[in-house]
Amino acid sequence: MNRHVVRGLTAAGAALFFSATVAAASLEQMQGAWVMEGASCSEAFKKSGGKVEFVDRDSSIDTGLIVSGKTITTPEQSCTVEKIRQEKDHISVLLGCSDAVMFSSISASFRMTDADHFERFETLFPDASFTYERCKF
């Protein structure tokens, strides 16, 4: 096999790996408890009966969220993923959310930056983003 063919296979293998990695960003990867980068997992969450819960659901500090199945919960509200659209390097989701007073639909986009970090952003304003890190219990 000549050198150009070997280089071609290597480049093709790298491209295949890259697309598999990008396509792997999914709601399944986001399962678990997360806090905004710089916040403390122990201040946001506690483990009770083998389940992760918010330390204080009435807290005004909104730094954490829990992804469980198709539900994304913050201290103030609970949202159900109604639709998911897989993009090249992120997922966009339509969420049906409710709190103690009202229901609403919102959209958000998420990009996994590594196994323990993701970015939440608005596709119309991608420079306005928030980074979250996974809490490990």
Helices and strands as residue ranges (DSSP letters): H 3-23, G 28-30, E 32-36, H 41-44, E 45-48, E 51-54, E 64-68, E 71-73, E 78-86, E 91-98, E 103-114, E 117-122, E 125-134
